[in-house]
Amino acid sequence: SVEDTAVYGRRNLIINGAMQVWQRSSSNASASANTYPAADRWKFWVNGSTMGTTRTAFTIGQTDVTNIQYYNSISIASNSGTGDYHTINQHIEDITRFDNITVTLSFYAKASVAWTVGIEPCQNFGSGGSPSSRVLGTPQTVSVGTSWSRHEVTLTLPSISGKTLGTTAHTSNFEIAMWLSAGSDFNSRAGSIGNQSGTFDITGIQLEVGEQATPFEHRS
């Protein structure tokens, strides 16, 4: 179970949270919507302007973020439309593991300007047959400055009692969405963060069961 994982090891439910694995490419200047443009397991949603992604190595000897070699440097071009949005997401298999529990998301981030990130939890019930519609949780916002800092967000996930899973195996999932820019059409989902542009850097992403963040766990 997820609870046993939290106690006995494998606390981090995120894959490639340290941004070290980029099998497709080490950069992509113009990521398309609903794609995995570069860093493994990280999905981009884009509308309204260019969104780039680059694996960047920390300077040897730096002490802002220890024991992590790389970060994802994400560039977002100027955008102003009410329907514009830019998100990075990860899907974690099997929604039944995320039934009525509390999880904590933590990550290291900095930006070229003061930035607000919207954190949205999503329960997806799979495909095939007649699965229940996804459940979008209440977003929380995180203020990111121009220097590296670790941030934490605790999310309480609702019960999935009475929901119907899709008949296609292994398609239900818990999705964590990180909104980096969002026009007013998405205020309810992104926490009214607004349209934002510049460079946003992130690494050391961890999702774990419980109300407190623990030190980042590297996973091979």
Residue pairs with C-beta under 8 A, 6 or more apart in sequence:
1 97
2 13
2 97
2 98
2 101
2 209
3 101
3 209
5 11
5 13
5 209
6 208
6 209
6 210
10 217
10 219
11 206
11 208
11 209
11 214
11 217
12 206
12 207
12 208
12 216
12 217
12 219
13 92
13 103
13 207
13 208
13 209
14 41
14 90
14 92
14 176
14 205
14 206
14 207
15 40
15 41
15 90
15 219
16 39
16 40
16 41
16 42
17 107
17 203
17 204
17 205
17 206
17 216
17 219
18 68
18 69
18 70
18 203
18 204
18 216
18 218
19 39
19 55
19 68
19 70
19 71
19 72
19 202
19 203
20 69
20 70
21 39
21 40
21 41
22 38
22 39
22 40
22 55
23 40
24 36
24 37
24 38
24 40
25 37
25 38
26 38
26 54
26 55
27 38
27 52
27 53
27 54
27 55
28 37
28 38
28 52
28 53
28 54
29 50
29 52
30 50
30 51
30 52
31 37
31 38
31 44
31 46
31 51
31 52
31 53
32 44
32 46
33 44
33 45
33 46
33 47
34 43
34 44
34 45
35 43
35 44
36 42
36 43
36 44
37 44
37 53
38 53
38 54
38 55
39 53
39 55
39 72
41 90
42 72
42 88
42 89
42 90
43 88
43 89
43 90
43 91
44 51
44 53
44 86
44 87
44 88
44 89
45 85
45 86
45 87
45 89
45 177
46 85
46 86
47 83
47 84
47 85
47 86
48 79
48 81
48 83
48 84
48 85
48 86
48 183
49 76
49 77
49 78
49 79
49 84
49 86
49 197
50 75
50 76
50 77
51 74
51 75
51 76
51 77
51 86
52 74
52 75
52 76
53 72
53 73
53 74
53 75
54 72
54 73
54 74
54 75
55 70
55 71
55 72
55 73
56 70
56 71
56 72
56 73
56 201
57 69
57 70
58 65
58 68
58 69
58 70
58 71
64 108
64 147
64 148
65 71
65 108
65 148
65 203
65 204
67 216
67 218
68 108
68 203
68 204
68 216
70 203
71 108
71 201
71 202
71 203
72 88
72 201
72 202
72 203
73 199
73 200
73 201
74 88
74 180
74 199
74 200
74 201
74 202
75 198
75 199
75 200
76 86
76 180
76 181
76 196
76 197
76 198
76 199
76 200
77 197
78 197
79 86
79 181
79 183
79 195
79 197
80 183
80 195
81 183
81 195
82 183
82 184
82 185
83 183
83 185
83 186
84 181
84 182
84 183
84 195
85 179
85 181
85 182
85 183
85 186
85 190
86 179
86 180
86 181
86 182
87 177
87 178
87 179
87 180
87 182
88 177
88 178
88 180
88 202
89 175
89 176
89 177
89 178
90 175
90 176
90 205
91 124
91 173
91 174
91 175
92 98
92 173
92 174
92 175
92 176
92 207
93 170
93 172
93 173
94 170
94 172
94 173
94 174
95 123
95 124
95 125
95 126
95 160
95 165
95 172
95 173
95 174
96 160
96 165
96 172
97 174
98 123
98 157
98 160
98 174
99 157
99 159
99 160
99 161
100 157
100 158
100 159
100 160
100 161
101 156
101 157
101 209
102 154
102 155
102 156
102 157
102 209
102 210
102 211
103 121
103 154
103 155
103 157
103 207
103 208
103 209
103 210
104 152
104 153
104 154
104 155
104 207
104 208
104 209
104 210
104 211
104 212
104 213
105 119
105 152
105 153
105 154
105 155
105 176
105 205
105 206
105 207
106 150
106 151
106 152
106 153
106 204
106 205
106 206
106 208
106 213
106 216
107 150
107 151
107 202
107 203
107 204
107 205
107 206
108 148
108 149
108 150
108 151
108 202
108 203
108 204
109 115
109 117
109 142
109 144
109 148
109 149
109 151
109 200
109 201
109 202
109 203
110 144
110 145
110 146
110 147
110 148
110 149
110 201
111 144
111 145
111 146
111 198
111 199
111 200
111 201
112 146
112 198
112 199
112 200
113 146
113 198
114 143
114 144
114 145
114 146
115 143
115 144
115 145
115 180
115 196
115 198
115 200
116 141
116 142
116 143
116 144
116 191
116 193
116 194
116 196
117 141
117 142
117 144
117 151
117 178
117 179
117 180
117 193
117 200
118 139
118 140
118 141
118 177
118 178
118 179
118 182
118 189
118 190
118 191
118 193
119 139
119 140
119 141
119 142
119 153
119 155
119 176
119 177
119 178
119 179
119 191
120 136
120 137
120 139
120 176
120 177
120 178
120 179
120 189
120 190
120 191
121 136
121 137
121 155
121 157
121 174
121 175
121 176
121 177
122 134
122 135
122 136
122 137
122 174
122 175
122 176
122 177
123 134
123 135
123 137
123 157
123 158
123 160
123 163
123 174
123 175
124 134
124 172
124 173
124 174
124 175
125 131
125 132
125 133
125 134
125 160
125 163
125 164
125 165
125 166
125 172
126 165
126 166
126 167
126 168
126 171
126 172
126 173
127 166
127 168
127 171
128 166
128 167
128 168
128 171
129 164
129 166
129 167
129 168
130 164
131 163
131 164
131 165
131 166
131 167
131 172
132 163
132 164
132 165
135 158
135 160
135 163
136 189
137 155
137 157
137 158
139 179
139 188
139 189
139 190
139 191
140 153
140 155
140 191
141 191
141 192
141 193
142 151
142 153
144 151
144 200
148 201
150 204
150 213
152 213
154 211
157 174
165 172
166 172
176 207
177 189
178 202
179 186
179 189
179 190
179 191
179 193
180 196
180 200
181 193
181 194
181 195
181 196
181 197
182 189
182 190
182 193
182 194
182 195
183 194
183 195
184 192
184 194
204 216
206 213
206 214
206 216
206 217
208 214
